[in-house]
Structure formats: C-alpha cells, structure tokens
Amino acid sequence: MFGFVRKISRALAIAAIGLGSIAYAQINNGGGPSAAVNAGNGLSAAGNTLSVVYGNVANSAMQGNNTSFSTGNFSGAITSMLPITGALNAGAFSYGTLGYTDTNLFASFSTSVNSYAQIVVQNKNSGATASTDYVVSNDVGTATTYYGNFGMNSSGFTGSSVFNQPSYVYLTSTSSDLAIGTTTGNSIHFAVSNGSSDSMTINASGNTTIGGILTVTGNTNTNGLSGTTGSFSGGFNASSLSAVTGSFSGAVGAASISTTGNISDGGTLNVTGNTTLGGNLYQNGTLYAAYAINEAPPVTLASAATVNIGQAASNNVTITGTTTITAFDNVAAGIKRTVKFSAPLTLTYNATSLIIPGAQNIVTNPGDTMTARSLGSGNWEVIQYTAAYKADLNKSPIVVVFLGTPATTIAASSVSLIQFDSTWIDTNGLFQTGNNSIKPNYPGYYRFDTQISGSYPGTSGNIYCGFYKNGVIVDYGSTLQTLPSGTNYNTLTAQSIIFMNGSTDYMQVKCTNNTTSAFTITYNNNNWTKMTMQFLRDQ
C-alpha cells in the first residue's frame, strides 16, 4: 500500500495537502501550491490544520493556525498564525495545556510529572566568547541596548569583568536598571553551598539579615545596621548601629551605637547620640571607648600595678585588693571612669601618667571613690577624690590598757611581750585580749604611747620598749642605762605616730632587756605600765 502512495501523481499529493492532512509520508523538498507559499518551497495550512503523525519535513517553511508533530523531524522555519489575544490555555507554540488561561501567550509548556520539568538550552561550544542566553528587550531595544540577559558562559570564556568569568551564570540589564524583588509581602532568600539556612535574607519589611561576615569596600549608608560581623573600607553613615562586631577604615557617623563586639574605626568617628558597647571601640588603632559607655552595673577588678579601668564593661569600677597602683590602661582621651576602692592601697602619683590632686600619693580607704579621666597614651588624671568617711575627733576611738598583774619579769638578754590584761578606756572595743594588742577598725594615722615601770638589780646593759606592728618593730622609746642595783620604779617611755590600715594591722608593745639580770615590771597606783592609742586623722 505504501508503494502505491509513493507513486501517486503530483496532483494527488497537492490535493492531499489542500485537505490539511499528511499521514505516513515523507516529504522532501516539498513543492506546495505556489499560491499557498509565500517564499520558496514550503507547506501552508492557513485556515486549516496541518498534522504530521509520522514523518520528516525538510527544507520547508511552515505557516499555519494549528500545526502539530506527533513524531518526526522538521528542518526549516515555523511561523504560527494563531491569534493569542484571547484567553488561552496554550500558547502559539506549546506543549500540553496550562491549568489556567491567560492572554498574549507566545509559548506555553505544561506537563504533570513527579519530578522536575525542564527546558534545556545548551551551547556545546567552549570558545572564549561562547555563551547560552535568554534575552528580553522592549520597544526601544536593539542588539546592543535596552535588553535583559540571563545566561551562562562557556568553560573557556575569557574577559576582564565579573560577567566574563568561565562557567559563570549571570543576570544582567543593559541600558536600564535591574529590579529584583517580590511584588507581594514576601521575603527574598539567598543561600550558598546548598546551606540549610539563609546566607542573607531581606524580609517583607525590607530588613536585611546576613548570616555570615559582611565586608563592604565602598561607602555604606543605612537607616540601621544590626547584628552584623564584617568590615567596611569606605565611609559609614547610619541612624543606628547595634550589635555589631566589625571594622571601618573610613569615617563613621551614627546617631547611636550599641555593640556586642569590638569596633575598629580608621577614620573620624562622630556619634550624636547614645553609645553602648559590648566590645572595644577603636579609632585609628587607639581605644576610643571600652565596652559600655552607659551606666552599666559596676565591674570588679583586682588591684595591680596597672589596672585596666578603661576597658572595663562599665563606667563604674570597683577595685579590690591592696596592691599598689602605678598606672591605668591606654585608652582614648576623654574616657571617664568612677572607681570605688574596697580596701586600703596606694595610688602612686606621677606628674605625667597618674596625676593626683596635691601632687602626692593617696592611700585609699574602703569605700573611697574617685573619678579619673584618660588623657590618652596611657596617661590619666584623678579629677575628683571623695573619702567615704571623714573622722570626727569627738568620736574617734581612744584606747587605754594597762598591766593589772602586780609583777611581771623579763629575763636577762630577752625580748618579751607586755601582756596588758586590763582596760580602762576602749571606745570602739579595739583591744584584743588574745594577743594583747590594739587593732583599729578604720584606716588612718594613730598616736601610740606607752610607759613601762619596773626595777632590776643589774649594774650594766640597757633596757628599752618599742612598738611592734603586726609583730615587727616600727619604733622604740627611751633607754635605761646602767642604773644602780635595786632601783625601783624606773620608767621606760615611747611615743609614735603610725598608720594603721583599719583591717589587718594590730599594735603590740614589747620590752628588750639587754642586761645580765631580770627586769621586773610592776604596777601600783602611781606607776602604771600602760599603752594608749588615739586616732589623729585619716590619710
């Protein structure tokens, strides 16, 4: 039967085309009716349906309202004449039908498959200028202007711009701006490396969240920057800068700064409002501000030769311990700290690095406070010092203790503690019976007096008494020299002004007998063996 079809006359073939149907045929160099062909050889089914169920059409141009291939190949140009202005569920060029209708459909492709449906465009050439592109243009578009391009470069592509890198996929706009976004209240998500979380998100309110480090090489202007780690090599201006760890090589201007990490600024820094830091703020390599500049809870630091009050996480600092302080840390000029001392220690005056009122050292008392201001380069000035307690002489402690035992003997060539055992006056309960000492409870300068009455039979050597602070002699008094044997009630005396720290310091009296005979200390109504203490002043 097929042999018969191939042998039919040219007139019958033309008639079959006119009916609009070619079935089970091969048409090579098809010569359709000249009246139906616009140019050269071709097939036309204008106003009808041309259907190729199985076959090949070569070297032809097709025009028709409805042309379909079930199986076969076509080599040539296809022009659709199908009107597309109405509501359609398939375009002029289509595969399947859409699940909805729309107008002006050039092309549509639809399927239903439990996998990905795809349109693949591939350029197999690996040349230096090869690429695969989808191009859109408008009414003023030309081959070089006003068009948008989505494409991919070949593996051998070369060029100088970022769009000319090998195998890069790109989306560009030429001669006009490029707008990327959502038209409804939805976010934009950016991800890399098939990550499980966004690398960057722009939410429906327009706020941007960056999941990694943000590096900016140009100027930055924003209404607010929050929760970012990154570096900015250009100028930076923001109405607020919060929860940021980063560096700025250009000028920084912000109405307010609130951070949880360190910020480094290589240019000028201008903050017109509040600044709250959770890390250090550096300007040109110098610490401009350290941690919280607001009135955060006090931070406790241990005393040391150099105490880093400038880097404390608060304006309020409590210093513990008794180690002498000679310096504070290197921070930007103008930083102020309010410092409270919990124990006595010495602030060492220096005309450059630690300027103190009166140009002298200060021995602190518990509860004393000071305000210190950085002068930059590690230099500080104490601009205010307030003592926690100013002694009232009418309320100052007075202690008088004496030896109540009629006779106490100090052996020859020995040193013995005078074991006072009776109290006459003790306004603040400072006498310690356990070690026969007086232990003041407030730091300051105290006057101590003692007198020792006794007798000894020796004729050579000397005897004297002294004050022992914390077991170490700090001063001693008059000396008895080679008195006649058997002389009674000779008196030893000593007076001294000594600083006591008000916490651990205690004072005792000891007697040194450098003779060959025992020295007997006595007590009666006229000759007391006693020690007295009176507060004079605080530091």
Secondary structure, 3 states (H helix, E strand, C coil): CHHHHHCCCHHHHHHHHHCCEECCCCEECCECCHHHCCCCCEEEEEEEEEEEEEEEEEEEEEEEEEEEEEEEEEEEEEEECCCCCCCECCCCEEECCCCCCECCCCEEECCCCCCCCCCCCCCCCCCCCCEEEEEEECCCCCCCCCEEEEEEECCCCCCCCHHHCCCCEEEEEECCCCCCCCCCCCCEEECCCCCCCCCEEECCCCCEEECCEEEECCCEEECCEECCEEEECCCEEECCEECCEEEECCCEEECCEECCCCEEECCCEEECCCEECCCEEEECCEEEEECCCCCCCCEEEECCCEECCCCCCCCEEEEECCCCECEECCCCCCCEEEEEECCCCEECCECCCEECHHHCCEECCCCCEEEEEEEECCEEEEEEEECCCCCCHHHCCEEEEECCCCEEEECCCEEEECCCCEEEEECCCCEECCCCEECCCCCEEEEEEEEEEEEECCCCCEEEEEEEECCEEEEEEEEEECCCCCEEEEEEEEEEEEEECCCCCCEEEEEEECCCCCEEEECCCCCCCEEEEEEEECC
